[in-house]
């Protein structure tokens, strides 16, 4: 009995084990199927996610393009409005000009009518003047004949006059040459007369300032073309005296002052034709002197 029970128990155990194996196999198959489905779903989800991302990118790009087009449309609309305003303004200006031109045209038409009437009047007067002109032309031809005769007489007289004019021109040229020579001689005579009477003068040095050392001599030299005299006006910070010589005398012929020295004064020096030399002598043995002087040449 126990063996039978054990056999039944073994059979039941075997059956249970087989069933458990079958269930295990079925569970494994189910798990494999579920895993496959899950992986497939994951792949699909990834693809859908990528597709969704691409779609979103395209949507964003389309949105950006739409915004750009919208901005361009707004700008174009604004530009079109400005152009319409400008066109309306231009139209008004053109309309005003057209109205003005129309008014001017009407005024010109009236003027043309008045001018046409005036032209007809002038044409009538012109015809009358043409008749008068023909009469004057006939008189003119008669005068032309008289003029030609007088012209011949004039040409004869003109030839005689030209001969006389040539002689006159030669005499006038001789006269002008003699007048020029006379004027030059008169100018020379006047200069000589003034020189003879010592009436001409020129300033050799005016308010000139010089400085030279103590116990020293400062020489001056001037060209005196004619006999005359020199006026010396001076002021000095030290006492000095002047000596005058000339290439005409080749020696000193005047001293100022005659004795001693002076620090200011005015004196005259007779001069000869040639070169006149003036020497200033500082009599101070310790200090230099500053001299301010003016020299006038009278001849």
WOHUTA-V618547 format. One record per residue. RES is the residue in one small letter. PHI is phi in degrees with one decimal (999 if undefined). BURIAL is # if it has 24 or more other ideal C-beta (glycine too) atoms within 12 Angstrom, else .. D_CENTER is the distance of its C-alpha to the mean C-alpha in Angstrom with 1 decimal. Layout:
RES | PHI | BURIAL | D_CENTER
RES | PHI | BURIAL | D_CENTER
This chain:
x | 999 | . | 143.7
x | -64.3 | . | 141.2
x | -62.4 | . | 140.3
x | -63.9 | . | 139.7
x | -63.1 | . | 137.5
x | -65.0 | . | 135.6
x | -63.9 | . | 135.1
x | -62.2 | . | 133.9
x | -64.9 | . | 131.6
x | -65.1 | . | 130.3
x | -63.6 | . | 129.8
x | -62.8 | . | 128.0
x | -63.1 | . | 125.9
x | -63.6 | . | 125.1
x | -62.2 | . | 124.2
x | -62.7 | . | 122.1
x | -61.6 | . | 120.3
x | -62.1 | . | 119.7
x | -62.0 | . | 118.5
x | -63.0 | . | 116.2
x | -60.9 | . | 114.9
x | -62.9 | . | 114.4
x | -62.7 | . | 112.6
x | -61.6 | . | 110.6
x | -61.6 | . | 109.7
x | -61.8 | . | 108.8
x | -62.8 | . | 106.7
x | -60.9 | . | 104.9
x | -62.7 | . | 104.3
x | -62.4 | . | 103.1
x | -61.8 | . | 100.8
x | -62.9 | . | 99.5
x | -64.3 | . | 98.9
x | -62.4 | . | 97.2
x | -61.0 | . | 95.1
x | -60.3 | . | 94.1
x | -62.4 | . | 93.3
x | -63.3 | . | 91.3
x | -62.0 | . | 89.3
x | -61.8 | . | 88.7
x | -65.3 | . | 87.6
x | -62.8 | . | 85.4
x | -60.2 | . | 83.8
x | -63.1 | . | 83.4
x | -62.8 | . | 81.9
x | -62.2 | . | 79.4
x | -60.9 | . | 78.5
x | -63.6 | . | 78.2
x | -63.8 | . | 76.0
x | -63.5 | . | 73.7
x | -61.6 | . | 73.7
x | -63.3 | . | 73.0
x | -62.9 | . | 70.1
x | -63.7 | . | 68.6
x | -62.3 | . | 69.1
x | -63.5 | . | 67.4
x | -60.7 | . | 64.4
x | -62.3 | . | 64.2
x | -63.9 | . | 64.5
x | -62.4 | . | 61.7
x | -63.1 | . | 59.5
x | -64.4 | . | 60.4
x | -63.2 | . | 59.7
x | -62.1 | . | 56.2
x | -62.6 | . | 55.5
x | -62.3 | . | 56.8
x | -64.2 | . | 54.5
x | -61.3 | . | 51.5
x | -62.7 | . | 52.5
x | -65.6 | . | 53.1
x | -64.3 | . | 49.6
x | -62.3 | . | 48.1
x | -63.5 | . | 50.2
x | -63.6 | . | 49.0
x | -62.8 | . | 45.4
x | -63.0 | . | 46.1
x | -64.2 | . | 48.0
x | -63.2 | . | 45.1
x | -61.0 | . | 42.6
x | -63.3 | . | 45.2
x | -63.3 | . | 45.5
x | -61.8 | . | 41.7
x | -62.6 | . | 41.7
x | -65.3 | . | 44.7
x | -63.0 | . | 43.0
x | -62.8 | . | 39.9
x | -63.1 | . | 42.2
x | -65.4 | . | 44.1
x | -63.5 | . | 41.0
x | -63.6 | . | 39.8
x | -62.1 | . | 43.4
x | -63.4 | . | 43.5
x | -62.4 | . | 40.2
x | -63.7 | . | 41.5
x | -63.5 | . | 44.8
x | -65.4 | . | 43.2
x | -62.3 | . | 41.2
x | -61.3 | . | 44.4
x | -62.7 | . | 46.3
x | -63.9 | . | 43.8
x | -62.7 | . | 43.8
x | -62.4 | . | 47.6
x | -65.6 | . | 47.6
x | -63.0 | . | 45.3
x | -61.2 | . | 47.5
x | -63.0 | . | 50.5
x | -64.8 | . | 48.9
x | -64.7 | . | 47.8
x | -63.1 | . | 51.3
x | -64.9 | . | 52.7
x | -61.6 | . | 50.2
x | -60.9 | . | 51.3
x | -63.5 | . | 54.9
x | -64.0 | . | 54.2
x | -64.6 | . | 52.2
x | -62.6 | . | 55.1
x | -63.9 | . | 57.5
x | -63.5 | . | 55.3
x | -60.6 | . | 54.9
x | -61.3 | . | 58.7
x | -63.9 | . | 59.1
x | -64.4 | . | 56.5
x | -61.6 | . | 58.3
x | -66.0 | . | 61.5
x | -65.7 | . | 59.9
x | -61.2 | . | 58.3
x | -61.0 | . | 61.8
x | -66.0 | . | 63.1
x | -66.0 | . | 60.3
x | -60.8 | . | 61.0
x | -63.7 | . | 64.5
x | -63.4 | . | 63.3
x | -60.5 | . | 60.8
x | -60.8 | . | 63.7
x | -66.1 | . | 65.7
x | -66.1 | . | 62.8
x | -63.0 | . | 62.2
x | -64.0 | . | 65.8
x | -66.9 | . | 65.4
x | -62.2 | . | 62.2
x | -63.3 | . | 64.1
x | -65.3 | . | 66.7
x | -66.8 | . | 64.0
x | -62.0 | . | 62.4
x | -63.7 | . | 65.7
x | -63.7 | . | 65.9
x | -62.8 | . | 62.3
x | -61.6 | . | 63.0
x | -64.7 | . | 66.0
x | -66.4 | . | 64.0
x | -62.7 | . | 61.2
x | -62.1 | . | 63.8
x | -63.5 | . | 64.9
x | -64.0 | . | 61.3
x | -61.4 | . | 60.6
x | -63.5 | . | 63.7
x | -66.0 | . | 62.7
x | -64.4 | . | 59.1
x | -62.3 | . | 60.5
x | -64.1 | . | 62.6
x | -64.9 | . | 59.6
x | -60.5 | . | 57.4
x | -62.0 | . | 60.1
x | -66.4 | . | 60.3
x | -64.2 | . | 56.4
x | -62.1 | . | 56.4
x | -63.9 | . | 59.0
x | -64.6 | . | 57.0
x | -61.5 | . | 53.8
x | -64.0 | . | 55.7
x | -63.1 | . | 57.3
x | -66.0 | . | 54.0
x | -62.5 | . | 52.4
x | -63.2 | . | 55.5
x | -62.9 | . | 55.1
x | -62.1 | . | 51.4
x | -64.0 | . | 52.3
x | -64.8 | . | 55.2
x | -66.0 | . | 53.1
x | -62.7 | . | 50.5
x | -61.5 | . | 53.3
x | -63.1 | . | 54.9
x | -61.8 | . | 51.7
x | -63.3 | . | 51.3
x | -64.0 | . | 54.9
x | -64.3 | . | 54.7
x | -62.9 | . | 51.7
x | -64.0 | . | 53.8
x | -62.8 | . | 56.8
x | -63.0 | . | 55.0
x | -61.4 | . | 53.6
x | -63.2 | . | 57.2
x | -63.8 | . | 58.7
x | -66.0 | . | 56.3
x | -64.1 | . | 57.0
x | -62.5 | . | 60.7
x | -92.7 | . | 60.6
x | 54.3 | . | 58.3
x | -105.1 | . | 55.7
x | -105.6 | . | 52.6
x | -150.8 | . | 51.1
x | -147.3 | . | 48.2
x | -90.9 | . | 47.3
x | -81.2 | # | 47.7
x | -142.5 | # | 46.7
x | -125.7 | . | 45.6
x | 49.5 | . | 46.2
x | -84.1 | . | 46.1
x | -119.3 | . | 47.5
x | -131.8 | # | 49.4
x | -139.0 | . | 51.7
x | -144.2 | # | 54.6
x | -71.7 | . | 57.5
x | -65.5 | . | 61.0
x | 50.4 | . | 63.5
x | -125.8 | . | 60.8
x | -116.5 | . | 59.7
x | -115.8 | # | 56.1
x | -92.9 | . | 55.8
x | -126.8 | # | 53.6
x | -140.7 | . | 53.5
x | -136.9 | # | 52.2
x | -89.3 | . | 52.4
x | -117.7 | # | 54.4
x | -72.1 | . | 54.6
x | -127.4 | # | 57.2
x | -67.7 | . | 60.1
x | 176.4 | # | 59.4
x | -151.5 | # | 59.0
x | -117.2 | # | 56.6
x | -103.6 | # | 56.3
x | -113.0 | # | 55.8
x | -123.5 | # | 54.9
x | -141.4 | # | 55.0
x | -139.8 | . | 55.4
x | -138.6 | # | 56.4
x | -79.4 | . | 57.2
x | -128.5 | # | 60.4
x | -76.8 | # | 62.9
x | -149.9 | # | 62.3
x | -137.2 | # | 63.4
x | -113.7 | # | 61.9
x | -126.3 | # | 63.4
x | -119.9 | # | 62.2
x | -139.0 | # | 62.8
x | -152.7 | # | 61.7
x | -71.6 | . | 62.0
x | -77.5 | . | 64.0
x | -99.9 | . | 66.6
x | 58.9 | . | 66.1
x | -162.8 | . | 67.4
x | -70.0 | . | 66.7
x | -123.4 | . | 67.6
x | -155.5 | # | 66.5
x | -131.1 | . | 66.5
x | -135.0 | # | 65.0
x | -67.9 | . | 66.7
x | -60.8 | . | 69.9
x | -136.0 | . | 71.4
x | 73.0 | . | 70.1
x | -146.5 | # | 66.4
x | -144.0 | # | 63.9
x | -109.4 | # | 60.7
x | -164.6 | . | 59.3
x | 159.7 | . | 60.0
x | -132.7 | . | 59.1
x | -148.8 | # | 60.9
x | -108.0 | . | 60.7
x | -126.5 | # | 61.2
x | -68.7 | # | 62.4
x | -127.8 | # | 60.5
x | -114.6 | # | 61.3
x | -61.2 | . | 59.2
x | 131.8 | . | 57.8
x | -114.8 | . | 56.6
x | -107.0 | # | 57.5
x | -115.6 | # | 57.8
x | -121.6 | # | 57.9
x | -115.4 | # | 59.2
x | -102.3 | # | 58.9
x | -119.9 | # | 61.6
x | -81.5 | # | 61.4
x | -86.5 | # | 65.1
x | -81.8 | . | 64.6
x | -88.6 | . | 66.0
x | -122.5 | . | 64.3
x | -121.5 | . | 60.8
x | -73.8 | . | 57.8
x | -130.4 | # | 56.4
x | -115.1 | . | 53.1
x | -120.3 | # | 53.0
x | -115.3 | . | 50.5
x | -147.4 | # | 51.1
x | -132.9 | . | 50.0
x | -124.8 | # | 51.5
x | -115.5 | # | 51.5
x | -103.8 | # | 52.8
x | -111.9 | # | 54.8
x | -150.6 | # | 56.0
